[in-house]
Amino acid sequence: MDPADRDLESLLTLARKHLDAGEHRDALALLDQARERDPRHAETLLLQASCLLALDQPERALPKVDIAARFVTGPGQLGRVDEARSACLAGIAGRRVEEARGCLRAGDAAGARQVLRRYEGMARGDEFYAAVLAYATPGAALATAPLERVLRWLTREELAAAADALRGQRYDEALDACRRAHRLDRRGALAALRFAQAIAGAVHARPPDPRTLRSYLSDARRWLDLAAADPDLRLEREPLATELDAALRRVDEQLEGRRAASRQLARVQADDEDLRRERQLAEEIDKLYDRYDDVAGKYFRRPLSPYEIDNMHSALASIGTDLRHLRHQYPADSPAGRDLAHLARAIDSVRTVPI
């Protein structure tokens, strides 16, 4: 063998050892020396591309592969060229997807589309790349499974924070993380499940009064309905749905018992003028509760459009106006005063629990 060839092979052998050991920069230094000896040596170029890919530099690796393709000496090297080129293109496309993610999180869908379309040819056949591009494109439809995959990728920091907070029973932190995820996109099934789990955990840790509890439980149940879009979440979702449904039944029975007892007392004392007045006011309170229950039944168990949200808040504002008028007629520590305070907190909770 020619001494120059032996010297080149010695450099390549040593470079391969560094490459196998993960010492990519040391390998590159040796390969640069090898290229000085033979700029057209395909094996040297392919090894350089391997090092650059390992260092997450696919843009620098691709030209090495393209040059190597001009000097391959057999089908084996040709196959390695094709494999290396695919790895370079995938790496470049992956970088562009992450760049597009930054645009999407900032609300710049147009910027995301610009980035993705510039490299669309490199990512041809990449289903996730195509899904992200479709997500960023107005009017493009995505099936449930690819949409959920994109949303989990888009909100991965928030989902990780929510899961960590739930494990540590830090429910306020979990709720905050879920709110951040839903500010990016409200359609995420996993985020909806985490929302329901956080609400259920919060009310279990700090049980509120029955009417406020019912509002919280209803909201958690509504988030679970959104989570049903992803069948892969069934094993987590169904036990919680059963638990929430049972809790809602218990609260409804408790509230109905209280209202029935209050009405019976008003009927027994109706002969006394003062008590008749109390009965009249109690009925007005019941009407307020009935109006609140009507709003809850109409809006709390399903996702709402912006128009429905406005209607719901208008209805609750009307109830709140009448409630404030009645509260002036009762001492705060009276049974009726406490009932009215409970209803006021239930109305306020609609603003504090995400709708």
ZIFENCOR-V389232 format. One record per pair of residues at least 6 apart in sequence whose ideal C-beta (glycine too) atoms are under 8 Angstrom apart, sorted by the first residue. I is the first residue (numbers start at 0). J is the second residue. D is the distance in whole Angstrom. If there is no record, write none. Layout:
# ZIFENCOR-V389232
I:J:D  I:J:D
This chain:
# ZIFENCOR-V389232
0:8:8  3:36:6  6:36:7  7:33:6  7:36:5  7:37:6  7:40:7  7:43:8  10:29:5  10:30:7  10:32:6  10:33:4  10:36:7  11:29:8  11:30:8  11:33:6  11:42:6  11:43:7  11:46:7  13:29:6  14:26:4  14:29:4  14:30:5  14:33:7  14:46:6  15:26:8  15:46:7  17:23:7  17:25:4  17:26:4  17:29:7  18:26:4  18:46:7  18:49:6  18:50:6  18:53:8  21:53:8  23:50:4  23:53:5  23:54:5  24:50:8  24:54:8  26:46:7  26:50:5  27:47:7  27:50:5  27:51:8  30:43:6  30:46:6  30:47:5  30:50:7  31:47:8  33:40:7  33:43:5  34:40:7  34:43:5  34:44:8  34:47:7  37:43:7  39:69:8  39:70:5  40:70:7  41:67:4  41:68:8  41:70:4  41:71:5  41:72:6  41:76:5  41:80:8  42:76:7  44:63:5  44:64:7  44:66:5  44:67:4  44:70:7  45:63:7  45:64:7  45:67:5  45:76:7  45:79:6  45:80:7  45:83:6  47:60:8  47:63:5  48:60:4  48:61:8  48:63:4  48:64:5  48:67:7  48:83:5  48:87:7  49:60:8  49:83:7  51:57:7  51:59:5  51:60:4  51:63:7  52:60:5  52:83:7  52:86:6  52:87:7  52:90:6  55:90:7  57:86:7  57:87:5  57:88:8  57:89:8  57:90:3  57:91:5  57:94:7  58:91:6  58:94:8  60:83:7  60:86:8  60:87:5  60:90:8  61:84:7  61:87:4  61:88:7  61:91:7  64:80:6  64:83:5  64:84:5  64:87:6  65:84:8  67:76:8  67:80:6  67:83:8  68:77:8  68:80:5  68:84:8  71:77:5  71:80:6  88:121:4  88:122:7  89:121:8  89:122:8  89:125:7  91:118:6  91:121:6  92:118:6  92:121:5  92:122:4  92:125:6  92:128:6  95:114:5  95:115:6  95:117:7  95:118:5  95:122:8  96:115:7  96:122:8  96:127:7  96:128:6  96:131:6  98:114:5  99:110:8  99:111:4  99:112:8  99:114:5  99:115:5  99:131:6  99:135:7  100:111:8  100:131:8  100:152:7  100:153:6  102:108:7  102:110:4  102:111:4  102:114:7  102:135:8  103:111:5  103:131:8  103:134:8  103:135:6  103:153:6  103:183:8  104:153:7  104:183:6  108:135:5  108:136:8  108:137:7  111:131:8  111:135:4  112:132:7  112:135:5  112:136:6  115:122:8  115:128:7  115:131:6  115:132:5  115:135:7  116:132:7  119:128:8  119:132:7  122:128:4  122:129:8  126:145:7  127:145:8  127:148:7  127:149:8  127:152:8  130:141:6  130:145:4  130:146:8  130:148:7  130:149:5  131:149:6  131:152:8  132:139:8  133:139:4  133:140:8  133:141:5  133:145:8  134:141:6  134:146:7  134:149:5  141:149:7  143:188:8  143:228:6  143:229:7  144:229:8  146:186:7  147:187:7  147:188:5  147:189:7  147:228:7  147:229:5  150:184:6  150:186:6  150:187:4  150:188:8  150:189:8  150:190:7  151:158:6  151:187:7  151:189:6  153:183:6  153:184:7  154:179:8  154:180:4  154:183:5  154:184:7  154:187:6  154:190:6  157:176:5  157:177:7  157:179:5  157:180:4  157:183:7  157:190:7  158:176:8  158:180:6  158:187:8  158:189:6  158:190:6  158:193:7  160:172:7  160:173:8  160:176:4  160:179:8  161:173:5  161:176:4  161:177:5  161:180:7  161:190:7  161:193:4  161:197:7  162:193:7  164:170:7  164:172:4  164:173:4  164:176:6  164:197:8  165:173:5  165:193:7  165:196:6  165:197:6  165:200:7  168:200:7  168:204:7  170:197:5  170:198:8  170:200:4  170:201:4  170:204:6  171:201:7  173:193:7  173:196:7  173:197:4  173:200:7  174:194:7  174:197:5  174:198:7  174:201:7  176:193:8  177:190:6  177:193:5  177:194:4  177:197:6  177:353:8  178:353:6  180:187:6  180:190:4  180:193:8  181:187:7  181:190:6  181:194:7  181:353:7  186:225:8  186:228:8  188:225:7  188:226:5  188:227:8  188:228:5  188:229:4  188:232:6  189:226:7  189:229:7  189:232:7  191:222:5  191:223:7  191:225:4  191:226:4  192:222:7  192:223:7  192:226:4  192:232:5  192:235:6  192:236:6  192:239:8  194:219:8  194:222:4  194:353:7  195:219:4  195:220:7  195:222:4  195:223:5  195:226:7  195:239:6  195:243:8  196:235:8  196:239:7  198:215:6  198:216:8  198:218:6  198:219:4  198:222:7  198:352:7  199:216:8  199:219:5  199:239:6  199:242:7  199:243:6  201:215:7  202:212:6  202:215:5  202:216:7  202:219:8  206:212:6  207:215:7  207:344:7  207:348:8  208:341:5  208:344:7  209:250:5  209:253:5  209:254:6  209:257:8  209:341:8  210:254:7  210:291:8  210:341:5  210:342:6  210:344:7  210:345:4  211:341:7  211:344:5  211:345:5  211:348:5  212:246:8  212:250:6  213:247:7  213:250:5  213:251:7  213:254:7  213:295:7  213:345:7  214:295:7  214:299:7  214:345:5  214:348:5  214:349:6  214:352:7  215:348:7  215:352:6  216:243:6  216:246:5  216:247:5  216:250:7  217:247:7  217:295:6  217:299:4  217:300:6  218:299:7  218:352:5  218:353:7  218:354:7  219:239:8  219:243:6  220:240:7  220:243:5  220:244:7  220:247:7  220:300:6  221:299:6  221:300:6  221:301:6  221:302:7  223:236:6  223:239:6  223:240:5  223:243:7  224:300:7  224:301:7  224:302:8  225:302:6  226:232:5  226:236:5  227:236:7  258:285:6  258:288:7  261:281:6  261:285:7  261:334:8  261:338:8  262:281:7  262:285:7  265:274:8  265:277:7  265:278:4  265:281:5  265:282:7  266:278:7  268:274:4  268:275:8  268:277:7  268:278:7  269:275:5  269:278:6  277:335:8  280:325:7  280:328:6  280:329:8  280:335:7  281:335:7  283:321:8  283:325:6  284:325:7  284:335:6  284:338:6  284:339:6  284:342:8  287:318:6  287:321:6  287:322:6  287:325:7  287:339:8  287:342:6  288:338:8  288:342:6  290:314:7  290:317:8  290:318:5  291:315:8  291:318:6  291:342:6  291:345:7  291:346:7  294:311:6  294:314:5  294:315:6  294:318:7  297:311:8  298:307:6  298:310:8  298:311:4  303:311:7  303:354:6  308:354:6  311:349:8  311:354:8  312:349:8  315:346:5  315:349:6  318:342:8  318:346:6  319:343:7  319:346:6  322:339:6  322:342:6  322:343:6  322:346:7  325:339:6  326:336:7  326:339:5  326:340:8  326:343:7  329:335:5  329:336:4  329:339:6  330:336:5  331:337:8  331:340:7
